[in-house]
């Protein structure tokens, strides 16, 4: 079974050949933990979780090491902490917890290793030392910069020349730099900002550095797959390559670079100022995480994804139908049905195939029913039983009329001393986010 994936580095779809078939290694850039994760963040989580599942499936006798970092030191974090008056430590641990809850909700498996930037300062400092030693980086006024013109392959991933990259992006202007395109590896911290001692002065690392340091620590200096969103190609990934290749005097860093497309909301760029900023947390009120997952997978990962409510309703209906054929049994997915995913994670075709399997399953074809269930599972769907799926309540979407009806049924049960039924109704209401209070024989309720 051969897997093909779209490699940004070569701009082509290539057969995946692991460096070491016994240990397949993948690094994906994780979140900067300063705010609630949004639907744009959900996409790489789901896409690379699917790839992780697929690799584990097609290399059953290998170890698949999936590293996804947590950026817990960054300008955005310092800014958010100052604004909210919450300490950096409290802010980053709270947002990291929210992020983990969201990953769970979206049905993502835990990565093998989830390193935090603040726990890898030594590795980062050593990397800078090597870059200075190899004459790719220089110190200037408490800063250390990487000199991009010294690395001839700079721009290869973006397929652009250095001048084009610089003119097309907002590069930081500074008198400390030798050349405008140089990027920071280390910078002095301002007063009250977190800082670490280093041979270059007290300060903190640049953002790009952490991924080079942590990928090398856990995956070695040459590994299989590096992933992230399209927006990370420049400057982040281009800089990661420069740092890792030049520090280790290596030809290669990651063999395959995979990037998921942008996420828009109703054809517009998502931004707080436009008021179309959707957090994953908000979706939990109305939708099971599987609905969000299926919606995101309905578009090929390399294509732009446009978010709208309609797409969630379509996914909800599909899952409602498919769940009729949910099975607990562990049935291996056939090669015939896996071929869509092996062809560059073609989830739209995989989903149409599940619809076909559903049609056949409805006519009583038990093989198709089993294949439907196992196909959903490889997509990371069907992670709840049939009952759990049915009982997932759209909190806030239950109407006042439905609540009143349930309360009167509960009253009847209580008058008959049928406490089992009355408790069940209460639990049902609680699961729908409705709080009920009994006082002086009158029951009142409110949305939680
Ligand atoms: Zn990164």
Boltz pocket constraint, residues with backbone or C-beta under 6 A from the ligand:
constraints:
  - pocket:
      binder: B
      contacts: [[A, 28], [A, 29], [A, 30], [A, 207], [A, 208], [A, 211], [A, 236], [A, 240]]
      max_distance: 6.0
